């Protein structure tokens, strides 16, 4: 266990970043109010409770900044979109969260999670990721979507986000210029703030009505949304939630691999601290978070093991030595504590309230870009590309269950045979694919 002021000190840079980056979590309020059909006050309270639950893994020694399963957001929207907003939609979220908790528990104890994900065919992995990316972009560009309603703000914010996160030119600028490097350290926040300013200047968003004080959670209203009041999901709904929960686990496991690579790099740069954690520990703590969310604060983002942008920021500063950051746990925990501090600052919360669609849109645009690029790297042959592409389209339009079924069928009817032949005669199969 690691407690503030006892096992680690608070880090000023992470405090500042966290008080700004908590706005990314507010973006989920838009989904809760529109798709789940709950009030703003209830959605804000669920967000507050979720922020506190995010502290559990790092408090018990996991060196990751925890967060949502971001790539799942468009897919969960597709799933819960098939239910009536209100109690039905909330029950659907609870069902996915409870099934996902069970998966983390079983795979964490048994160690099967690694075997399942590692042995999953690349075409199916790619189909999941590309499908999630397509779904994320579709939610923005569809008729009547947020891009159609506020085209200038979202276009400016989306392009600026992709430029600052992925442009080689911007990376070169950040190396040469301290101010640009400072902007880059805040991830997607500069893009969100710029889009807010532009949207307000051109009249796409109203002037916020700022209130002073602290945020008061509406616990009683959230209690009315828990399974203890509206009822637990039936067996049919739990079965229907399984495909979406399986996709959530696959995506989350991929995030774990990314996080492990970042922490490994940081550990190699710092020999003064031993970073110790286990696969099972991470799974069990993620199980606890999803279970508590599902029982008391159903959250459509699910409880994921890693907030990639936060981990990248912490590990990058950690590599600069102990003078820069005392411990990786001080950086990780400080950022998560700052998330909870920020969401209780009512002036900040009320300022961002009118602009929540912007935060959600930019998050989905970034997620879509990442999912598509990472997914495309998974496939090498034409057959794999075809299976992944068809699965991705079905996933984005019809949801998890049809996509998983179709992906497995295509794999065994087309790709699996091709893979065997490829092992026997690689040149022959490549020639056959060229003919097709």
Residue, then its C-alpha position, 0 to 999 in steps of 0.5 A: x500500500x502507498x499513502x500520500x505523505x507517508x510513502x510518497x510526496x505530491x509532485x507539483x507538475x502532476x498536480x497541475x496536469x491533473x487539475x486540467x486533465x480531469x476534464x477528459x473524464x467529464x466528456x463521458x457525462x455527454x454519453x451518460x445524459x444522452x445515451x443512458x438517459x440520466x440527469x447531468x447531476x447523476x452523471x457528474x456524481x458517477x464521474x466523481x465516484x469513478x475518479x476515486x475508484x481510479x485511485x485503487x490500483x496505484x494505492x496498492x502498488x500498480x504504477x499505472x495511471x488508471x482510466x477508461x477503456x477509451x477504445x470501447x466507448x464507441x462500441x458501448x454506445x452501439x450496444x446501449x443504443x439498442x435499449x430505451x434510455x433510462x433504466x433499460x440502458x443503465x441495466x445494459x451498462x451494468x451488465x457489461x461492467x459485471x461481466x467484464x469484472x468477472x473476466x478480469x477475475x477469472x483471467x487474472x487468477x488463472x493467467x488465461x488472459x495472456x494466452x487468449x489475447x496472444x493466441x488471438x489471430x491478428x486479423x481478429x485483433x485488427x478487426x476489433x481495433x479498426x472497428x472501434x476506430x471506425x465507430x468512433x469516427x462515425x459517431x462524429x461525422x454521421x448526419x446530425x452528429x456533433x460535427x454537423x452541429x458544431x463543425x468549426x470547433x470540432x474541426x479545429x480541435x480534432x486537427x490540432x489534437x492529431x497534429x500535436x499528438x502525431x505530427x513528426x514536424x511537431x515532435x521536432x519542434x518540441x525538441x527544439x523549443x521549450x514552450x512547444x515541449x510544454x504544450x506537448x506535455x499536456x496531451x489533448x488538453x491544449x486541443x480541447x481548450x483551443x476548440x472551446x475558445x474557437x467554438x465560443x468565439x464563433x458562437x457554436x457554444x454559449x458563454x458558460x455560467x460559472x458557479x463558485x464553491x465546491x461540487x456537491x455529489x447527488x448520491x441519492x440520485x445515483x443510488x436510484x440507478x444502481x442494480x439494488x434499486x432498478x434490479x440486476x440484469x437478467x440472464x438474457x441481458x448478461x449473455x447479450x453483454x458477453x461479446x462487448x465485455x470480451x472486446x473490452x477485455x481484449x482492448x484493455x489487455x492491449x493497453x496493459x502491454x503498452x503501459x508495461x513497455x512505457x514502465x519498462x523503459x522508465x525502469x531501465x532509466x532509473x536504477x534507484x527504484x525497483x518497480x514491482x507489480x504483477x499481472x494477477x495483481x493488476x487484473x484483480x484490482x481492475x476486477x474490484x473497480x469494475x465490480x464496485x462501478x457496476x454495483x454502485x456507479x455504472x459507468x459506460x467507459x468501464x474501468x480500464x487498467x491504464x490512461x495512456x496519456x497520463x502514463x506517458x506523461x508520468x514515465x517521461x518525467x520519471x526518466x529524468x531522474x529523482x530530482x525531477x520525480x521522487x518515485x513513479x508512484x508519487x507521479x502516478x498517485x499525484x495525478x490521480x489525486x489531482x483528478x479528484x481535486x479538480x472535479x470538486x472545483x465547481x468553477x472549473x466544472x461549471x465552466x466546462x459544462x457547456x463544452x462537454x461535447x467538445x471534450x468527448x468529440x476530441x477524445x473519440x477522434x483521437x481514439x479512432x485514429x489510434x485504433x485504426x493505425x494500431x489495428x492496421x499494423x496487426x495484419x500483413x496478408x491480403x486474406x488477413x486484411x479482408x477478414x479484418x476489414x469486413x469484421x471491422x465494418x460489421x462491428x462499427x454498424x451492428x455491434x460486438x456479437x455479429x462481428x465476433x461471430x462473423x470474424x470467427x467464421x471468416x477466419x476458419x473458412x478463409x484464413x485458417x486454411x490459407x495460414x496452413x498452406x502458407x506454412x507449407x509453401x509461402x511463395x505459393x500462397x502469396x502467388x495465389x493471393x496476387x491472382x485473387 
